[in-house]
């Protein structure tokens, strides 16, 4: 069943495999207890942070014919602006919902003793500063070289909690096989070459009917 659902999602243009399988909340008249956790092992190891300290978590808080709501707990190394979220709620073969109401709590942070980057000189290198019209070097210069290493230091991990609610409008029905929440959230205090970076997360739910859950998806 897991492979069938994933193949159907790919055929519909949605490439995210569901993270969890619960009863269809409209059929069950309730949302089964659950929680989706996305770990960030590489970032934790790179910055010397405790396992799980940067987990992103989401749950479907409520769902009925009028509204679908999700509770979020997102971690990042800088504060994120949940009020500026670009959110899409999709199901196979239907147009997405893109206008949720957002209730965001102010970001908080916890400081860990981890690893921070430090730039150190490594020597110098000689390079050609000018060429003639025959591409021959006519002026050489020397410049210092550097490397970045990770050293012990304080690392702030920011947590932003909030709630997103979408008007249902027939997107989720008793026949819906799965639903996907796609989030892009601006990271504050950072501006790169292409503007403010975004945190991207995609969460998926698969639905079944009946009273007893099947074998877990993951």
C-alpha positions as CSV (number, residue, x, y, z in Angstrom):
1,X,0.0,0.0,0.0
2,X,2.9,2.4,0.8
3,X,4.3,1.9,-2.7
4,X,1.0,2.3,-4.4
5,X,0.3,5.6,-2.6
6,X,3.8,6.9,-3.5
7,X,3.3,6.0,-7.1
8,X,0.0,7.7,-7.2
9,X,1.5,10.9,-5.7
10,X,4.3,10.8,-8.4
11,X,1.7,10.5,-11.2
12,X,-0.2,13.5,-9.8
13,X,3.0,15.6,-9.7
14,X,3.6,15.4,-5.9
15,X,6.9,13.7,-5.2
16,X,6.7,13.7,-1.4
17,X,6.2,10.4,0.3
18,X,3.8,10.5,3.3
19,X,5.5,10.8,6.7
20,X,2.6,9.2,8.6
21,X,-0.6,7.3,8.0
22,X,-3.7,8.1,10.1
23,X,-7.5,7.6,9.7
24,X,-9.2,10.1,7.5
25,X,-10.3,12.8,10.0
26,X,-13.6,13.4,8.2
27,X,-14.5,9.7,8.3
28,X,-13.3,9.3,11.9
29,X,-14.8,12.6,13.0
30,X,-11.5,13.3,14.8
31,X,-7.8,13.6,14.2
32,X,-5.8,10.6,15.4
33,X,-2.9,11.5,17.8
34,X,0.3,11.7,15.8
35,X,3.4,13.8,15.3
36,X,5.7,14.2,12.3
37,X,9.3,14.8,13.2
38,X,12.0,15.8,10.7
39,X,15.5,15.5,12.1
40,X,18.5,17.6,11.0
41,X,21.4,15.3,11.9
42,X,24.0,16.9,9.7
43,X,23.4,20.4,11.1
44,X,23.5,19.1,14.6
45,X,26.7,17.3,14.1
46,X,28.3,20.1,12.2
47,X,27.6,22.6,15.0
48,X,28.2,20.1,17.8
49,X,24.6,20.2,19.0
50,X,22.7,17.6,21.0
51,X,20.7,15.0,18.9
52,X,17.2,16.2,18.4
53,X,17.9,19.9,19.2
54,X,17.0,21.0,15.7
55,X,14.1,18.8,15.0
56,X,11.2,20.2,13.1
57,X,7.7,19.0,14.2
58,X,4.2,19.3,12.8
59,X,0.8,17.8,13.5
60,X,-2.6,18.1,12.0
61,X,-4.4,19.7,14.9
62,X,-7.9,19.7,13.6
63,X,-9.8,19.0,10.3
64,X,-13.5,19.3,9.3
65,X,-15.4,20.2,6.2
66,X,-14.7,23.9,6.9
67,X,-11.1,24.1,8.0
68,X,-7.8,22.3,8.4
69,X,-5.3,23.4,11.0
70,X,-1.7,22.4,11.6
71,X,0.5,23.0,14.7
72,X,4.2,23.8,14.0
73,X,7.4,23.8,16.0
74,X,10.3,24.8,13.8
75,X,14.0,25.1,14.8
76,X,16.7,27.0,13.0
77,X,20.1,28.7,13.8
78,X,18.5,32.1,13.2
79,X,15.0,33.3,14.0
80,X,12.4,32.5,11.4
81,X,9.4,34.7,10.5
82,X,6.4,32.4,10.5
83,X,4.1,35.4,9.7
84,X,5.8,35.5,6.2
85,X,5.3,31.9,5.5
86,X,4.6,30.7,1.9
87,X,2.4,27.7,2.5
88,X,0.8,25.3,0.1
89,X,-1.7,22.5,1.0
90,X,-2.1,20.0,-1.8
91,X,-3.9,16.7,-2.6
92,X,-3.5,14.6,-5.8
93,X,-5.3,16.1,-8.9
94,X,-6.6,19.2,-7.2
95,X,-5.5,22.9,-7.1
96,X,-3.6,23.7,-3.9
97,X,-4.7,26.0,-1.1
98,X,-2.3,28.8,-0.5
99,X,-3.9,31.3,1.9
100,X,-3.8,30.1,5.5
101,X,-4.4,32.2,8.5
102,X,-1.3,32.3,10.7
103,X,-1.0,32.4,14.5
104,X,2.7,32.7,15.3
105,X,4.4,32.9,18.7
106,X,7.5,35.1,19.1
107,X,10.7,33.1,18.5
108,X,12.6,31.9,21.5
109,X,16.1,30.4,21.6
110,X,18.2,28.1,23.7
111,X,22.0,28.4,23.9
112,X,24.2,25.3,23.6
113,X,27.9,24.8,24.0
114,X,28.7,23.7,20.4
115,X,30.9,24.5,17.5
116,X,31.2,27.9,15.8
117,X,33.2,28.9,12.6
118,X,36.5,30.7,13.0
119,X,38.6,32.0,10.1
120,X,42.3,31.5,10.4
121,X,45.2,32.6,8.1
122,X,47.0,29.8,6.3
123,X,49.7,31.7,4.4
124,X,49.7,33.5,1.0
125,X,49.3,32.9,-2.7
126,X,50.6,34.6,-5.8
127,X,48.2,35.5,-8.6
128,X,48.2,37.4,-11.8
129,X,46.6,40.8,-11.5
130,X,47.0,42.0,-15.1
131,X,47.3,40.4,-18.5
132,X,48.3,41.8,-21.9
133,X,46.3,41.4,-25.0
134,X,48.1,38.1,-25.7
135,X,47.0,36.8,-22.3
136,X,50.5,36.9,-20.9
137,X,50.7,38.0,-17.2
138,X,52.4,41.4,-16.9
139,X,51.8,42.0,-13.1
140,X,51.9,39.5,-10.2
141,X,50.5,40.1,-6.7
142,X,50.4,38.3,-3.4
143,X,47.4,37.9,-1.2
144,X,46.8,36.1,2.1
145,X,44.9,32.9,2.2
146,X,42.5,31.7,5.0
147,X,40.6,28.6,6.1
148,X,37.5,28.2,8.3
149,X,37.5,25.7,11.1
150,X,34.9,24.9,13.7
151,X,35.9,25.6,17.3
152,X,34.0,25.3,20.7
153,X,31.6,28.2,21.3
154,X,28.0,29.1,22.1
155,X,25.4,28.2,19.5
156,X,21.8,29.7,19.7
157,X,19.1,27.4,18.4
158,X,15.8,29.3,17.7
159,X,12.3,27.8,18.1
160,X,9.2,29.2,16.5
161,X,5.8,27.8,17.3
162,X,2.6,28.6,15.5
163,X,-0.7,27.4,13.9
164,X,-1.7,27.5,10.2
165,X,-5.3,27.1,9.3
166,X,-6.6,26.6,5.7
167,X,-10.2,26.9,4.6
168,X,-11.1,23.4,3.5
169,X,-13.2,24.2,0.5
170,X,-13.5,20.6,-0.5
171,X,-9.8,19.9,-0.6
172,X,-10.1,17.3,2.2
173,X,-13.0,14.9,1.8
174,X,-13.8,11.4,3.1
175,X,-12.3,10.1,-0.2
176,X,-8.9,12.0,0.0
177,X,-6.0,9.5,0.0
178,X,-3.3,11.9,1.2
179,X,-2.4,15.5,1.8
180,X,0.9,17.5,1.7
181,X,1.9,20.7,3.5
182,X,4.7,22.5,1.8
183,X,6.3,25.4,3.7
184,X,8.9,28.1,2.8
185,X,9.6,30.4,5.8
186,X,11.9,33.5,5.7
187,X,14.9,33.4,8.0
188,X,15.4,36.8,9.6
189,X,18.6,38.6,10.0
190,X,20.2,36.9,7.0
191,X,20.5,38.4,3.5
192,X,22.4,36.5,0.9
193,X,23.2,37.1,-2.8
194,X,19.7,36.3,-3.8
195,X,17.9,38.0,-0.9
196,X,16.6,36.5,2.4
197,X,17.0,32.7,2.6
198,X,14.0,30.5,3.3
199,X,13.6,27.4,5.4
200,X,11.9,24.7,3.3
201,X,10.0,21.8,4.8
202,X,7.4,19.4,3.3
203,X,5.2,17.2,5.5
204,X,2.8,14.5,4.2
205,X,-0.1,12.5,5.6
206,X,-1.8,9.4,4.1
207,X,-5.3,8.5,5.1
208,X,-7.1,5.2,5.5
209,X,-10.6,4.2,6.6
210,X,-11.7,1.7,9.3
211,X,-11.2,1.3,13.0
212,X,-7.7,-0.3,13.3
213,X,-4.5,1.2,11.8
214,X,-2.5,-0.8,9.3
215,X,1.2,-1.3,9.5
216,X,3.1,2.0,10.1
217,X,4.3,3.8,7.0
218,X,7.7,4.5,8.6
